[in-house]
Amino acid sequence: MTYLKEIELVFDPSSFLPNNANVLTEPPVNTRIDLWYIGAVREHNPEPLTPEKEFFLQCIRDHIRGLPQAETPIKDLLRAVSVSWHKAKAVTDDIRLLKHCGSTETAKTSDDSIKITTNLLIKPVQTKVEISFHLTCQSSENGIGVQIEPGAKVIYGERFKEPSMGDFLLNRCGDSVEEKDQKTKMFWGDAVAELKKKLIARGRK
């Protein structure tokens, strides 16, 4: 089964609720389930597998493999995959816009976390600030939940207050990833651009 022509879910429907006759008389056993990225090989508008997409694929895969299949309706499985993938797409959009602010890198920090960093050059005050968004995934009722921990570190130049910059980003971007097209908080790139303007104004005083 494919979704948005980007991912492919492979599973055995007979292993999920409602149970088949064999499951009723034998202890339920989870069957193999896989999730693949197919967006890079589609015919129209192929998109490469980026580090953040690969990370989310693994988190979603781990989550759905941990579901008790005999107790899980197929609709719940599909909802978990779709909701989680829309969060992955939201992060992908955020990273794409963030790259307009400066050189941006994504690095996996553990099996359930990644860190996105952007080097923000503030030329009017001759300052460089490293902006970071640390994401941590965990299983939730409707798929995966993704916590955001934004931060900022002055590399050189004006000694801006790092905790205050982190709080600013947290207030603008929120502490968790929302689904794509259901965003209530600012895009990371927009928040960083606003922070840059405030730092320029503050540094000139």
KAFEN-V302243 format. One line per field, one symbol per residue. phi: phi as a letter, one per 20 degrees, with the letter a starting at -180 (. if undefined). psi: psi as a letter, one per 20 degrees, with the letter a starting at -180 (. if undefined). A space follows every 50 residues. Layout:
phi=???
psi=???
This chain:
phi=.dcllcccdcbegfedfffeffffdcgfcfefccccedffdffdlfcfee gfffffgffffffffeffgfddfgfffffffffffffffffgffffffff erfccdcfdafcbccdcceeedfgdlccceeccedcebfcfdoddcedcf bbcfeaogefffgffffgfffedndbeefgmcfddffgfffffffgffff fffef
psi=pqpkkhqppprohiirpqqrhhhhiqpppprppqpqpjhijqgplqpqor hhggghggggghghhipnhijoqhhhghhgggghhhhghghggghghhii hrppqpppiahjqrppqpoopnghjlqppopqooppqqqahlcqqoqpnq rqppgrbpmqoghhgghghghhirjqprqqjkpirqqgggghhgggghhg hhhi.
